[in-house]
Amino acid sequence: MRMQAVSQENIRAFREAIQQSTRIAVVGHTHPDGDALGSCTALSLWLAGRGKAVSCIFPDTPADNLLFILSPDVKYVYFDADASAAEAAIRACDLIVQLDCNHFSRTEGLEPFLKASTARKILIDHHLNPDRESFDVVFSTPEISSASELLYWVLKAADGDFSTSPSAPLEMTEDLSCRAQSRHLMTIGTALMAGMTTDTNNFANSVFPSTFQMASELIAAGVNRDALLQQLYSSYRENRVRLMGYMQYEGLKVLPEGAAYMILTKDIMSRFDLREGESEGLVNVPLSIGAVKLSVLLKEDDGHFRVSVRSKKGTSAQQLAVRFFHGGGHENASGGKLFIGPDIANAQAAEAYVSNALKTFLG
Ligand SMILES: [Mn+2]
């Protein structure tokens, strides 16, 4: 099986760029999710296995519940924790590989340094409308589950037996109560499986025949999917479950037009002592209602709301995000922002804005 998007020409250019470079920056997007962490970790391990000096750079520190995807064999740099280290790593590199984001702007504070860099640049991404002009080699496939899956096919085409290197066998510890132990066993295959699993919401969305094939091959190679699922979906704190219940009971608004929205304010987050990453998946819940085809979650941040949009097939989450929330992403899963000041007068005005946006969009 060969992914169509992984052309021989692109693979040749990918191989050549890596051969000709010694210091490589692997870059992911702001508020890194499982796919960003999984794909960037997997590529960093693969490059390190080929003797490259690699820095894996993110605009901000990952959420606690995703830290298990990190590998102790990778050097991570977070712009929010150490801006000068991130800048230095980008300045020093002779190759940049950006994963799981279609535009420099998705890297927030890293953007000016990436733009200024004269290093060769490779993009490996599955979002709509990639910024092709800014990259020398572009792997862009919107019809795929995740950046992790796309990277899997790229690495397979570039290096047939990558899944057994650098550290076989692919396995996670059975003792999942010990995060340090499971981190130690994070491998290329497990990182890619983690990224694909989170982006498909455990095989619920954006799943293609190639996705099952990747999963099948990785499980055959020894990736422990049970351990992965335990970490991803059965290791939350009680606070999250109570917050999810509260939001569904008190916070959910359903419009007759076939849309639903929820607003997660700072007040609610502090009442439930909610941490970054703990509202993951909440935006999907309203889509379980038959009449709801579009779901929006607003999450209050400093000076703006972070917006998540999900839709059923036939309704475009992406168009809503582009038209009303300065965002975009995938057809049925997009994100954006709602700015206090430019878009709405104050935080209390968010509800009227989102309600009107949904009515206009579906009306
Ligand atoms: Mn992704």
Residues whose N, C-alpha, C, O or C-beta is under 5 A from the ligand:
A	BS01	MN	D35 D100 S146 A147 D199
